Every structure is written in structure tokens, then in C-alpha cells.
Amino acid sequence: MGVPQHRRSKSRNRQRRATQKLELVSFGPCPQCREPKMPHHVCPSCGFYRDREAGKKAE
């Protein structure tokens, strides 16, 4: 098993971990029904994707 050659300082660890954060998912309005939907996904309320019906409507 490998053994670290040098000890990482608290500052180095904290700098690395500062970039490991969760990002919020952006929602945009569906052009068909104006309900919020995730980009590049079928709208869960009307079932449209890019002006075409592509999925089931949520009931």
C-alpha cells in the first residue's frame, strides 16, 4: 500500500475541499406551459420537449 511522501497542510486540504461544493440545479420555464423544468429534460407537467410531445403528462 502506498504511503504519502509528504504531509498535506490544513491550508492545502481546505483549498482543495473549497472547490468540492454542490451546485444548485437551474430551472427554466417550459416554452409550452410555462412550468419550471430542468434544461434538456422533458417537461414533467405537459410532456413536451422542444415543441414536440415526448413523454407522459404528470397526472
All heavy atoms as TSV, in Angstrom:
chain	resi	resn	atom	element	x	y	z
A	1	MET	N	N	0.840	-1.186	0.000
A	1	MET	CA	C	0.000	0.000	0.000
A	1	MET	C	C	0.883	1.246	0.000
A	1	MET	O	O	1.900	1.295	0.691
A	1	MET	CB	C	-0.879	-0.018	1.252
A	1	MET	CG	C	-1.870	1.087	1.294
A	1	MET	SD	S	-2.942	0.813	2.715
A	1	MET	CE	C	-3.604	2.410	2.896
A	2	GLY	N	N	0.477	2.227	-0.790
A	2	GLY	CA	C	1.271	3.447	-0.905
A	2	GLY	C	C	1.223	4.290	0.359
A	2	GLY	O	O	0.229	4.305	1.080
A	3	VAL	N	N	2.326	4.934	0.624
A	3	VAL	CA	C	2.426	5.792	1.798
A	3	VAL	C	C	2.676	7.215	1.308
A	3	VAL	O	O	3.546	7.428	0.461
A	3	VAL	CB	C	3.575	5.335	2.718
A	3	VAL	CG1	C	3.698	6.244	3.926
A	3	VAL	CG2	C	3.369	3.905	3.130
A	4	PRO	N	N	1.928	8.204	1.785
A	4	PRO	CA	C	2.166	9.585	1.348
A	4	PRO	C	C	3.576	10.040	1.696
A	4	PRO	O	O	4.071	9.765	2.791
A	4	PRO	CB	C	1.141	10.391	2.118
A	4	PRO	CG	C	0.176	9.435	2.648
A	4	PRO	CD	C	0.811	8.103	2.699
A	5	GLN	N	N	4.218	10.696	0.724
A	5	GLN	CA	C	5.596	11.119	0.938
A	5	GLN	C	C	5.685	12.362	1.813
A	5	GLN	O	O	6.627	12.521	2.572
A	5	GLN	CB	C	6.264	11.376	-0.410
A	5	GLN	CG	C	7.774	11.435	-0.328
A	5	GLN	CD	C	8.403	11.361	-1.701
A	5	GLN	OE1	O	7.695	11.496	-2.692
A	5	GLN	NE2	N	9.687	11.152	-1.753
A	6	HIS	N	N	4.682	13.243	1.663
A	6	HIS	CA	C	4.700	14.468	2.451
A	6	HIS	C	C	3.328	14.691	3.068
A	6	HIS	O	O	2.307	14.343	2.480
A	6	HIS	CB	C	5.058	15.675	1.579
A	6	HIS	CG	C	6.409	15.571	0.966
A	6	HIS	ND1	N	7.561	15.739	1.677
A	6	HIS	CD2	C	6.788	15.279	-0.300
A	6	HIS	CE1	C	8.599	15.580	0.877
A	6	HIS	NE2	N	8.154	15.291	-0.335
A	7	ARG	N	N	3.322	15.293	4.210
A	7	ARG	CA	C	2.070	15.613	4.885
A	7	ARG	C	C	1.447	16.828	4.195
A	7	ARG	O	O	2.150	17.789	3.876
A	7	ARG	CB	C	2.348	15.951	6.345
A	7	ARG	CG	C	1.130	16.318	7.138
A	7	ARG	CD	C	1.507	16.537	8.606
A	7	ARG	NE	N	0.332	16.786	9.387
A	7	ARG	CZ	C	-0.116	18.001	9.704
A	7	ARG	NH1	N	0.537	19.061	9.292
A	7	ARG	NH2	N	-1.209	18.148	10.409
A	8	ARG	N	N	0.108	16.748	3.959
A	8	ARG	CA	C	-0.601	17.897	3.381
A	8	ARG	C	C	-1.042	18.812	4.501
A	8	ARG	O	O	-1.612	18.351	5.500
A	8	ARG	CB	C	-1.812	17.435	2.592
A	8	ARG	CG	C	-1.493	17.227	1.119
A	8	ARG	CD	C	-2.708	16.833	0.355
A	8	ARG	NE	N	-2.608	15.405	0.111
A	8	ARG	CZ	C	-3.580	14.534	0.255
A	8	ARG	NH1	N	-4.751	14.933	0.629
A	8	ARG	NH2	N	-3.389	13.273	0.011
A	9	SER	N	N	-0.817	20.077	4.346
A	9	SER	CA	C	-1.165	21.031	5.397
A	9	SER	C	C	-2.683	21.236	5.453
A	9	SER	O	O	-3.414	20.905	4.516
A	9	SER	CB	C	-0.476	22.363	5.145
A	9	SER	OG	O	-1.003	22.962	3.987
A	10	LYS	N	N	-3.153	21.807	6.542
A	10	LYS	CA	C	-4.580	22.134	6.680
A	10	LYS	C	C	-5.012	23.079	5.581
A	10	LYS	O	O	-6.107	22.972	5.028
A	10	LYS	CB	C	-4.846	22.774	8.036
A	10	LYS	CG	C	-4.745	21.845	9.198
A	10	LYS	CD	C	-5.033	22.598	10.482
A	10	LYS	CE	C	-4.818	21.716	11.681
A	10	LYS	NZ	N	-4.987	22.467	12.937
A	11	SER	N	N	-4.134	24.019	5.232
A	11	SER	CA	C	-4.464	25.004	4.202
A	11	SER	C	C	-4.664	24.332	2.846
A	11	SER	O	O	-5.624	24.636	2.125
A	11	SER	CB	C	-3.353	26.042	4.117
A	11	SER	OG	O	-3.582	26.928	3.061
A	12	ARG	N	N	-3.772	23.396	2.490
A	12	ARG	CA	C	-3.895	22.677	1.201
A	12	ARG	C	C	-5.189	21.872	1.166
A	12	ARG	O	O	-5.901	21.855	0.152
A	12	ARG	CB	C	-2.709	21.737	1.004
A	12	ARG	CG	C	-1.457	22.413	0.616
A	12	ARG	CD	C	-1.410	22.552	-0.873
A	12	ARG	NE	N	-0.236	23.294	-1.239
A	12	ARG	CZ	C	-0.133	24.004	-2.340
A	12	ARG	NH1	N	-1.116	24.056	-3.197
A	12	ARG	NH2	N	0.957	24.648	-2.612
A	13	ASN	N	N	-5.500	21.175	2.255
A	13	ASN	CA	C	-6.739	20.391	2.308
A	13	ASN	C	C	-7.959	21.290	2.172
A	13	ASN	O	O	-8.902	20.974	1.442
A	13	ASN	CB	C	-6.825	19.628	3.632
A	13	ASN	CG	C	-5.968	18.388	3.628
A	13	ASN	OD1	O	-5.680	17.829	2.571
A	13	ASN	ND2	N	-5.542	17.970	4.801
A	14	ARG	N	N	-7.939	22.408	2.844
A	14	ARG	CA	C	-9.102	23.306	2.812
A	14	ARG	C	C	-9.255	23.966	1.451
A	14	ARG	O	O	-10.372	24.182	0.988
A	14	ARG	CB	C	-8.978	24.346	3.919
A	14	ARG	CG	C	-9.177	23.718	5.287
A	14	ARG	CD	C	-8.915	24.677	6.407
A	14	ARG	NE	N	-9.058	23.995	7.686
A	14	ARG	CZ	C	-8.636	24.476	8.841
A	14	ARG	NH1	N	-8.047	25.663	8.893
A	14	ARG	NH2	N	-8.801	23.793	9.945
A	15	GLN	N	N	-8.138	24.271	0.797
A	15	GLN	CA	C	-8.220	24.845	-0.555
A	15	GLN	C	C	-8.829	23.838	-1.524
A	15	GLN	O	O	-9.652	24.179	-2.365
A	15	GLN	CB	C	-6.830	25.243	-1.058
A	15	GLN	CG	C	-6.297	26.514	-0.467
A	15	GLN	CD	C	-4.875	26.806	-0.929
A	15	GLN	OE1	O	-4.315	26.100	-1.747
A	15	GLN	NE2	N	-4.303	27.856	-0.381
A	16	ARG	N	N	-8.422	22.566	-1.419
A	16	ARG	CA	C	-8.965	21.529	-2.302
A	16	ARG	C	C	-10.454	21.327	-2.023
A	16	ARG	O	O	-11.260	21.239	-2.935
A	16	ARG	CB	C	-8.201	20.219	-2.104
A	16	ARG	CG	C	-8.576	19.143	-3.111
A	16	ARG	CD	C	-7.893	17.826	-2.831
A	16	ARG	NE	N	-8.460	17.173	-1.683
A	16	ARG	CZ	C	-7.825	16.920	-0.547
A	16	ARG	NH1	N	-6.571	17.275	-0.404
A	16	ARG	NH2	N	-8.418	16.313	0.444
A	17	ARG	N	N	-10.825	21.263	-0.752
A	17	ARG	CA	C	-12.219	20.997	-0.391
A	17	ARG	C	C	-13.141	22.177	-0.681
A	17	ARG	O	O	-14.351	21.995	-0.809
A	17	ARG	CB	C	-12.314	20.590	1.072
A	17	ARG	CG	C	-11.727	19.211	1.283
A	17	ARG	CD	C	-11.780	18.787	2.697
A	17	ARG	NE	N	-11.112	17.497	2.824
A	17	ARG	CZ	C	-10.578	17.038	3.938
A	17	ARG	NH1	N	-10.639	17.763	5.034
A	17	ARG	NH2	N	-10.003	15.868	3.969
A	18	ALA	N	N	-12.574	23.355	-0.805
A	18	ALA	CA	C	-13.400	24.529	-1.114
A	18	ALA	C	C	-14.007	24.425	-2.508
A	18	ALA	O	O	-15.036	25.037	-2.790
A	18	ALA	CB	C	-12.575	25.795	-0.993
A	19	THR	N	N	-13.408	23.645	-3.406
A	19	THR	CA	C	-13.926	23.500	-4.768
A	19	THR	C	C	-14.941	22.368	-4.863
A	19	THR	O	O	-15.568	22.205	-5.904
A	19	THR	CB	C	-12.796	23.238	-5.765
A	19	THR	OG1	O	-12.182	21.998	-5.452
A	19	THR	CG2	C	-11.771	24.353	-5.746
A	20	GLN	N	N	-15.093	21.573	-3.795
A	20	GLN	CA	C	-15.987	20.410	-3.830
A	20	GLN	C	C	-17.332	20.761	-3.218
A	20	GLN	O	O	-17.732	20.201	-2.208
A	20	GLN	CB	C	-15.362	19.239	-3.070
A	20	GLN	CG	C	-14.064	18.779	-3.646
A	20	GLN	CD	C	-13.381	17.759	-2.755
A	20	GLN	OE1	O	-13.790	17.504	-1.641
A	20	GLN	NE2	N	-12.331	17.167	-3.277
A	21	LYS	N	N	-18.029	21.675	-3.818
A	21	LYS	CA	C	-19.321	22.072	-3.273
A	21	LYS	C	C	-20.429	21.672	-4.232
A	21	LYS	O	O	-20.201	21.517	-5.439
A	21	LYS	CB	C	-19.368	23.564	-3.022
A	21	LYS	CG	C	-19.171	24.385	-4.268
A	21	LYS	CD	C	-19.185	25.840	-3.957
A	21	LYS	CE	C	-18.975	26.623	-5.241
A	21	LYS	NZ	N	-18.896	28.034	-5.004
A	22	LEU	N	N	-21.607	21.518	-3.699
A	22	LEU	CA	C	-22.765	21.198	-4.513
A	22	LEU	C	C	-23.281	22.464	-5.181
A	22	LEU	O	O	-23.253	23.546	-4.590
A	22	LEU	CB	C	-23.874	20.597	-3.656
A	22	LEU	CG	C	-23.569	19.245	-3.032
A	22	LEU	CD1	C	-24.704	18.840	-2.110
A	22	LEU	CD2	C	-23.370	18.199	-4.096
A	23	GLU	N	N	-23.730	22.311	-6.406
A	23	GLU	CA	C	-24.293	23.455	-7.120
A	23	GLU	C	C	-25.798	23.273	-7.270
A	23	GLU	O	O	-26.284	22.153	-7.412
A	23	GLU	CB	C	-23.654	23.590	-8.493
A	23	GLU	CG	C	-22.191	23.940	-8.408
A	23	GLU	CD	C	-21.561	24.129	-9.770
A	23	GLU	OE1	O	-22.293	24.170	-10.776
A	23	GLU	OE2	O	-20.335	24.218	-9.819
A	24	LEU	N	N	-26.507	24.360	-7.241
A	24	LEU	CA	C	-27.952	24.304	-7.407
A	24	LEU	C	C	-28.299	23.963	-8.851
A	24	LEU	O	O	-27.624	24.410	-9.783
A	24	LEU	CB	C	-28.584	25.639	-7.039
A	24	LEU	CG	C	-28.514	26.038	-5.583
A	24	LEU	CD1	C	-29.071	27.448	-5.398
A	24	LEU	CD2	C	-29.299	25.058	-4.744
A	25	VAL	N	N	-29.338	23.170	-9.011
A	25	VAL	CA	C	-29.823	22.832	-10.341
A	25	VAL	C	C	-30.626	24.009	-10.860
A	25	VAL	O	O	-31.466	24.554	-10.142
A	25	VAL	CB	C	-30.695	21.567	-10.286
A	25	VAL	CG1	C	-31.254	21.243	-11.647
A	25	VAL	CG2	C	-29.901	20.406	-9.743
A	26	SER	N	N	-30.332	24.415	-12.087
A	26	SER	CA	C	-31.055	25.554	-12.640
A	26	SER	C	C	-32.334	25.070	-13.333
A	26	SER	O	O	-32.331	24.058	-14.018
A	26	SER	CB	C	-30.186	26.303	-13.633
A	26	SER	OG	O	-29.870	25.471	-14.729
A	27	PHE	N	N	-33.389	25.784	-13.102
A	27	PHE	CA	C	-34.666	25.500	-13.736
A	27	PHE	C	C	-35.019	26.650	-14.661
A	27	PHE	O	O	-34.717	27.808	-14.370
A	27	PHE	CB	C	-35.778	25.355	-12.682
A	27	PHE	CG	C	-35.719	24.065	-11.934
A	27	PHE	CD1	C	-34.981	23.939	-10.787
A	27	PHE	CD2	C	-36.398	22.960	-12.401
A	27	PHE	CE1	C	-34.921	22.764	-10.090
A	27	PHE	CE2	C	-36.354	21.775	-11.722
A	27	PHE	CZ	C	-35.608	21.659	-10.557
A	28	GLY	N	N	-35.664	26.319	-15.768
A	28	GLY	CA	C	-36.136	27.340	-16.684
A	28	GLY	C	C	-37.590	27.091	-17.008
A	28	GLY	O	O	-38.111	26.007	-16.755
A	29	PRO	N	N	-38.277	28.070	-17.568
A	29	PRO	CA	C	-39.691	27.865	-17.870
A	29	PRO	C	C	-39.867	26.997	-19.121
A	29	PRO	O	O	-39.116	27.110	-20.081
A	29	PRO	CB	C	-40.210	29.281	-18.100
A	29	PRO	CG	C	-39.024	30.039	-18.550
A	29	PRO	CD	C	-37.837	29.433	-17.856
A	30	CYS	N	N	-40.845	26.134	-19.082
A	30	CYS	CA	C	-41.196	25.317	-20.250
A	30	CYS	C	C	-41.827	26.242	-21.290
A	30	CYS	O	O	-42.717	27.033	-20.953
A	30	CYS	CB	C	-42.179	24.236	-19.842
A	30	CYS	SG	S	-42.844	23.281	-21.222
A	31	PRO	N	N	-41.411	26.226	-22.545
A	31	PRO	CA	C	-41.998	27.124	-23.546
A	31	PRO	C	C	-43.465	26.800	-23.853
A	31	PRO	O	O	-44.205	27.652	-24.349
A	31	PRO	CB	C	-41.128	26.919	-24.789
A	31	PRO	CG	C	-40.381	25.683	-24.566
A	31	PRO	CD	C	-40.326	25.430	-23.089
A	32	GLN	N	N	-43.888	25.588	-23.542
A	32	GLN	CA	C	-45.256	25.169	-23.840
A	32	GLN	C	C	-46.239	25.594	-22.748
A	32	GLN	O	O	-47.261	26.199	-23.027
A	32	GLN	CB	C	-45.285	23.648	-24.000
A	32	GLN	CG	C	-46.512	23.122	-24.678
A	32	GLN	CD	C	-46.507	23.421	-26.162
A	32	GLN	OE1	O	-45.460	23.612	-26.757
A	32	GLN	NE2	N	-47.665	23.466	-26.749
A	33	CYS	N	N	-45.892	25.272	-21.478
A	33	CYS	CA	C	-46.858	25.511	-20.403
A	33	CYS	C	C	-46.345	26.495	-19.347
A	33	CYS	O	O	-47.070	26.816	-18.409
A	33	CYS	CB	C	-47.200	24.189	-19.719
A	33	CYS	SG	S	-45.815	23.404	-18.880
A	34	ARG	N	N	-45.113	26.947	-19.453
A	34	ARG	CA	C	-44.506	27.928	-18.542
A	34	ARG	C	C	-44.261	27.384	-17.121
A	34	ARG	O	O	-44.031	28.147	-16.208
A	34	ARG	CB	C	-45.353	29.214	-18.457
A	34	ARG	CG	C	-45.422	29.957	-19.744
A	34	ARG	CD	C	-44.087	30.514	-20.064
A	34	ARG	NE	N	-44.102	31.154	-21.371
A	34	ARG	CZ	C	-43.016	31.336	-22.085
A	34	ARG	NH1	N	-41.856	30.967	-21.625
A	34	ARG	NH2	N	-43.079	31.894	-23.250
A	35	GLU	N	N	-44.348	26.077	-16.949
A	35	GLU	CA	C	-43.999	25.491	-15.653
A	35	GLU	C	C	-42.483	25.359	-15.586
A	35	GLU	O	O	-41.825	25.181	-16.618
A	35	GLU	CB	C	-44.648	24.103	-15.517
A	35	GLU	CG	C	-46.131	24.138	-15.322
A	35	GLU	CD	C	-46.521	24.672	-13.956
A	35	GLU	OE1	O	-45.863	24.315	-12.965
A	35	GLU	OE2	O	-47.479	25.457	-13.894
A	36	PRO	N	N	-41.886	25.440	-14.388
A	36	PRO	CA	C	-40.430	25.277	-14.303
A	36	PRO	C	C	-40.015	23.844	-14.632
A	36	PRO	O	O	-40.664	22.890	-14.201
A	36	PRO	CB	C	-40.116	25.621	-12.850
A	36	PRO	CG	C	-41.376	25.519	-12.131
A	36	PRO	CD	C	-42.486	25.741	-13.113
A	37	LYS	N	N	-38.947	23.708	-15.427
A	37	LYS	CA	C	-38.442	22.377	-15.785
A	37	LYS	C	C	-36.933	22.440	-15.880
A	37	LYS	O	O	-36.341	23.495	-16.073
A	37	LYS	CB	C	-39.052	21.898	-17.098
A	37	LYS	CG	C	-38.492	22.570	-18.332
A	37	LYS	CD	C	-38.977	21.898	-19.579
A	37	LYS	CE	C	-38.159	22.280	-20.794
A	37	LYS	NZ	N	-36.834	21.707	-20.821
A	38	MET	N	N	-36.287	21.285	-15.726
A	38	MET	CA	C	-34.840	21.214	-15.848
A	38	MET	C	C	-34.456	21.315	-17.311
A	38	MET	O	O	-35.185	20.821	-18.187
A	38	MET	CB	C	-34.323	19.900	-15.269
A	38	MET	CG	C	-34.396	19.840	-13.769
A	38	MET	SD	S	-33.839	18.275	-13.096
A	38	MET	CE	C	-32.149	18.270	-13.590
A	39	PRO	N	N	-33.303	21.958	-17.622
A	39	PRO	CA	C	-32.887	22.067	-19.013
A	39	PRO	C	C	-32.557	20.694	-19.606
A	39	PRO	O	O	-32.025	19.828	-18.917
A	39	PRO	CB	C	-31.648	22.966	-18.959
A	39	PRO	CG	C	-31.193	22.931	-17.559
A	39	PRO	CD	C	-32.383	22.627	-16.711
A	40	HIS	N	N	-32.872	20.492	-20.870
A	40	HIS	CA	C	-32.607	19.257	-21.623
A	40	HIS	C	C	-33.389	18.065	-21.068
A	40	HIS	O	O	-32.953	16.924	-21.195
A	40	HIS	CB	C	-31.111	18.923	-21.671
A	40	HIS	CG	C	-30.266	20.062	-22.137
A	40	HIS	ND1	N	-30.240	20.464	-23.452
A	40	HIS	CD2	C	-29.443	20.882	-21.468
A	40	HIS	CE1	C	-29.403	21.487	-23.558
A	40	HIS	NE2	N	-28.920	21.769	-22.377
A	41	HIS	N	N	-34.526	18.326	-20.448
A	41	HIS	CA	C	-35.387	17.263	-19.942
A	41	HIS	C	C	-36.810	17.500	-20.449
A	41	HIS	O	O	-37.197	18.626	-20.739
A	41	HIS	CB	C	-35.412	17.259	-18.406
A	41	HIS	CG	C	-34.188	16.667	-17.805
A	41	HIS	ND1	N	-32.993	17.335	-17.752
A	41	HIS	CD2	C	-33.969	15.459	-17.239
A	41	HIS	CE1	C	-32.088	16.572	-17.168
A	41	HIS	NE2	N	-32.661	15.420	-16.845
A	42	VAL	N	N	-37.580	16.416	-20.512
A	42	VAL	CA	C	-38.982	16.523	-20.872
A	42	VAL	C	C	-39.709	17.227	-19.728
A	42	VAL	O	O	-39.437	16.965	-18.559
A	42	VAL	CB	C	-39.577	15.115	-21.104
A	42	VAL	CG1	C	-41.061	15.189	-21.360
A	42	VAL	CG2	C	-38.867	14.424	-22.251
A	43	CYS	N	N	-40.599	18.116	-20.080
A	43	CYS	CA	C	-41.364	18.845	-19.059
A	43	CYS	C	C	-42.258	17.858	-18.306
A	43	CYS	O	O	-43.021	17.111	-18.923
A	43	CYS	CB	C	-42.218	19.918	-19.725
A	43	CYS	SG	S	-43.234	20.823	-18.557
A	44	PRO	N	N	-42.158	17.807	-16.976
A	44	PRO	CA	C	-42.968	16.834	-16.227
A	44	PRO	C	C	-44.457	17.173	-16.198
A	44	PRO	O	O	-45.282	16.296	-15.974
A	44	PRO	CB	C	-42.371	16.879	-14.814
A	44	PRO	CG	C	-41.707	18.194	-14.719
A	44	PRO	CD	C	-41.285	18.575	-16.119
A	45	SER	N	N	-44.831	18.404	-16.447
A	45	SER	CA	C	-46.253	18.762	-16.347
A	45	SER	C	C	-46.993	18.596	-17.667
A	45	SER	O	O	-48.126	18.161	-17.684
A	45	SER	CB	C	-46.411	20.185	-15.828
A	45	SER	OG	O	-45.811	21.086	-16.730
A	46	CYS	N	N	-46.349	18.928	-18.807
A	46	CYS	CA	C	-47.059	18.816	-20.086
A	46	CYS	C	C	-46.486	17.720	-20.987
A	46	CYS	O	O	-47.136	17.308	-21.945
A	46	CYS	CB	C	-47.049	20.152	-20.824
A	46	CYS	SG	S	-45.434	20.695	-21.389
A	47	GLY	N	N	-45.284	17.234	-20.716
A	47	GLY	CA	C	-44.718	16.142	-21.501
A	47	GLY	C	C	-44.093	16.568	-22.806
A	47	GLY	O	O	-43.823	15.731	-23.664
A	48	PHE	N	N	-43.814	17.860	-22.976
A	48	PHE	CA	C	-43.241	18.350	-24.228
A	48	PHE	C	C	-41.734	18.536	-24.080
A	48	PHE	O	O	-41.226	18.853	-23.005
A	48	PHE	CB	C	-43.869	19.684	-24.636
A	48	PHE	CG	C	-45.106	19.513	-25.467
A	48	PHE	CD1	C	-46.274	19.037	-24.908
A	48	PHE	CD2	C	-45.091	19.837	-26.803
A	48	PHE	CE1	C	-47.423	18.884	-25.662
A	48	PHE	CE2	C	-46.232	19.683	-27.571
A	48	PHE	CZ	C	-47.397	19.201	-27.000
A	49	TYR	N	N	-41.024	18.298	-25.173
A	49	TYR	CA	C	-39.607	18.604	-25.255
A	49	TYR	C	C	-39.350	19.206	-26.622
A	49	TYR	O	O	-39.634	18.578	-27.635
A	49	TYR	CB	C	-38.743	17.348	-25.075
A	49	TYR	CG	C	-37.270	17.633	-25.117
A	49	TYR	CD1	C	-36.611	18.193	-24.031
A	49	TYR	CD2	C	-36.528	17.358	-26.262
A	49	TYR	CE1	C	-35.263	18.467	-24.073
A	49	TYR	CE2	C	-35.173	17.626	-26.314
A	49	TYR	CZ	C	-34.544	18.185	-25.217
A	49	TYR	OH	O	-33.201	18.454	-25.259
A	50	ARG	N	N	-38.872	20.418	-26.678
A	50	ARG	CA	C	-38.570	21.132	-27.924
A	50	ARG	C	C	-39.763	21.121	-28.879
A	50	ARG	O	O	-39.665	20.703	-30.026
A	50	ARG	CB	C	-37.356	20.534	-28.613
A	50	ARG	CG	C	-36.069	20.804	-27.900
A	50	ARG	CD	C	-34.930	20.346	-28.743
A	50	ARG	NE	N	-33.793	21.210	-28.514
A	50	ARG	CZ	C	-32.723	21.233	-29.267
A	50	ARG	NH1	N	-32.615	20.438	-30.294
A	50	ARG	NH2	N	-31.741	22.032	-29.005
A	51	ASP	N	N	-40.893	21.580	-28.418
A	51	ASP	CA	C	-42.104	21.740	-29.217
A	51	ASP	C	C	-42.673	20.420	-29.746
A	51	ASP	O	O	-43.395	20.403	-30.734
A	51	ASP	CB	C	-41.865	22.703	-30.389
A	51	ASP	CG	C	-41.396	24.062	-29.904
A	51	ASP	OD1	O	-41.793	24.441	-28.773
A	51	ASP	OD2	O	-40.650	24.722	-30.633
A	52	ARG	N	N	-42.281	19.298	-29.150
A	52	ARG	CA	C	-42.844	18.011	-29.525
A	52	ARG	C	C	-43.273	17.274	-28.264
A	52	ARG	O	O	-42.631	17.388	-27.233
A	52	ARG	CB	C	-41.820	17.135	-30.258
A	52	ARG	CG	C	-41.478	17.614	-31.623
A	52	ARG	CD	C	-40.500	16.685	-32.251
A	52	ARG	NE	N	-39.231	16.763	-31.501
A	52	ARG	CZ	C	-38.160	16.044	-31.776
A	52	ARG	NH1	N	-38.176	15.179	-32.746
A	52	ARG	NH2	N	-37.065	16.180	-31.067
A	53	GLU	N	N	-44.342	16.483	-28.383
A	53	GLU	CA	C	-44.753	15.681	-27.254
A	53	GLU	C	C	-43.824	14.477	-27.179
A	53	GLU	O	O	-43.734	13.695	-28.132
A	53	GLU	CB	C	-46.202	15.232	-27.388
A	53	GLU	CG	C	-46.700	14.587	-26.127
A	53	GLU	CD	C	-48.199	14.394	-26.118
A	53	GLU	OE1	O	-48.861	14.892	-27.057
A	53	GLU	OE2	O	-48.692	13.749	-25.193
A	54	ALA	N	N	-43.132	14.331	-26.075
A	54	ALA	CA	C	-42.112	13.293	-25.974
A	54	ALA	C	C	-42.327	12.359	-24.794
A	54	ALA	O	O	-41.681	11.326	-24.714
A	54	ALA	CB	C	-40.735	13.931	-25.863
A	55	GLY	N	N	-43.187	12.693	-23.905
A	55	GLY	CA	C	-43.355	11.855	-22.726
A	55	GLY	C	C	-44.757	11.931	-22.193
A	55	GLY	O	O	-45.626	12.597	-22.743
A	56	LYS	N	N	-44.960	11.224	-21.106
A	56	LYS	CA	C	-46.278	11.219	-20.490
A	56	LYS	C	C	-46.480	12.486	-19.673
A	56	LYS	O	O	-45.537	13.040	-19.119
A	56	LYS	CB	C	-46.413	10.021	-19.555
A	56	LYS	CG	C	-46.540	8.719	-20.251
A	56	LYS	CD	C	-46.774	7.636	-19.227
A	56	LYS	CE	C	-46.966	6.304	-19.907
A	56	LYS	NZ	N	-47.209	5.238	-18.922
A	57	LYS	N	N	-47.698	12.895	-19.572
A	57	LYS	CA	C	-48.046	14.028	-18.733
A	57	LYS	C	C	-48.174	13.548	-17.292
A	57	LYS	O	O	-48.632	12.442	-17.042
A	57	LYS	CB	C	-49.387	14.621	-19.164
A	57	LYS	CG	C	-49.374	15.206	-20.542
A	57	LYS	CD	C	-50.759	15.685	-20.908
A	57	LYS	CE	C	-50.809	16.084	-22.367
A	57	LYS	NZ	N	-52.166	16.419	-22.774
A	58	ALA	N	N	-47.771	14.369	-16.364
A	58	ALA	CA	C	-47.963	14.047	-14.950
A	58	ALA	C	C	-49.422	14.230	-14.603
A	58	ALA	O	O	-50.044	15.217	-14.988
A	58	ALA	CB	C	-47.098	14.960	-14.091
A	59	GLU	N	N	-49.978	13.264	-13.919
A	59	GLU	CA	C	-51.396	13.367	-13.562
A	59	GLU	C	C	-51.591	13.440	-12.079
A	59	GLU	O	O	-50.844	13.142	-11.284
A	59	GLU	CB	C	-52.146	12.163	-14.111
A	59	GLU	CG	C	-52.143	12.185	-15.625
A	59	GLU	CD	C	-52.905	10.993	-16.194
A	59	GLU	OE1	O	-53.821	10.501	-15.518
A	59	GLU	OE2	O	-52.575	10.582	-17.295
